[in-house]
Amino acid sequence: MSSNVFIKDPNATLDYGFDWSQWLDNGETISDYVIDTSPCGIVNLYSTSTITGSVVAWLTSGCVGTRYSIACKMTTSASRVDERTIKIDVKER
């Protein structure tokens, strides 16, 4: 990701990725992850993990003028744990 702040329309449903591929060791995979959104108002419809080392969250809703923090905390097959956070500003587009 080149920037950690994204702009989203409140009526859009979009995918946001957390790429761990460069961080994972050879043969290591994502074994578990949790997507946390705050404050309330933006909704994580569902999320998926890929074999290439990414987690993708599909987000919808949100209140105009609000900045949301979307955190992805994951555990690897080697029991390493890390967390990354992106920001989403909800604006009419």
Steps between C-alpha positions, in 0.01 A plus 500: 500500500634838410265681736323390816204741456226416251182686402172305480147606411244396766303306236800313362595142579872463435787263569805608701808281512766436762803354321730295723681317217833683537493452879429125507788252505534239226220244541329698778127566462228700672325260738256744664398866475253747647370821341410770753318821400459810712305707569171322431329579173713339233422132446731213412273282286756223482873448461720239339858384522697409187774245445723786384505654849228763488181565693219681319215671688177599320370816666169681460311794656657766720398849609602798286774704668626211713849350493504127570788281610503155347744264671605157380662284767635173371679192627729293280565128476824572691299661787618853418241775557485844342245774441461769236250784488364709214282811524187559296341843466133477401400778260229548237659443160 
